[in-house]
Amino acid sequence: MRAYYALGRAVALSAVTYRTNFLLGLGAVLFQLVALLAVWRVLLAQSAVQGFTWPQMQGYLLVAFATGTLVSMMSDFRMAFRIQMGLVALDLVKPLDYQRARFAEILGGAWIEVLVVAVVGGATLTLTGGVATPSPAMLGLFLCSMLLVIPLKFLIVYVSALACFWTQSYVGVQMARFVIINLLSGALIPLAFLPGWLATFAQWSPFAGLTSTPALIFIGRVDPGRGLVLVAVQLAWVIVLWFGARLIWRAAIRQLTVNGG
């Protein structure tokens, strides 16, 4: 555990050292929050749309910002670079589990992301007048859901980065992941606005757990029973993807060639 802790600490120090890269990535998510707040305020000024009122949408977008900030996108760039340059061979000779090591790095930077979410979220609430908070039972479900966002998002990013073992063009893989996640997670628009069949598919996919599930719980769009089911789906996908990623890793390292071997 000491070795994994050291990896996490190194990533935290790196985020502090290379502040520009971190702030640029944060700026993109923050710009999206401001733009969506402005658009939805106009759309919901007169009446609710699909049952969403302006106060509910405001809370929804704040949660979407929080989930978008967690698990820095720089993590996949770092991993993809090491695979493409062959530096992953150095990771293989370390007495550490590769997947757990990458997760430890994600956790190392998480405290900075949580701090940013708290500061930006607090400032937004102050400027916009605040939002209604869920009941204690729903608040507990919401916190559980937010905790599950971290391993779930890590696993989706991790699996996509493993594609570098089969292709040298990771940018295309990353862009495809961005599009899929933004659409099927509810980060851009709530899933209720999608066609019925697509909304149903998205709700039971792992992507809904990245934004839609915690956001709907926070704004009270689901009752405790339904919220518990959605959190259980999140947990189930974390377990499935964790062990699925290990199978993909076993196939991926067979593609590795180092010094012709």
Secondary structure by P-SEA (a helix, b strand, c coil): caaaaaaaaaaaaaaaaaaaaaaaaaaaaaaaaaaaaaaaaaaacccccccccaaaaaaaaaaaaaaaaccccaaaaaaaaaaaaccccccccccccaaaaaaaaaaaaaaaaaaaaaaaaaaaaaaacbbbbccaaaaaaaaaaaaaaaaaaaaaaaaaaacccccccaaaaaaaaaaaaaaaaccccccccccaaaaaaaaacccccccaaaaaaaaccccaaaaaaaaaaaaaaaaaaaaaaaaaaaaaaaacccccc
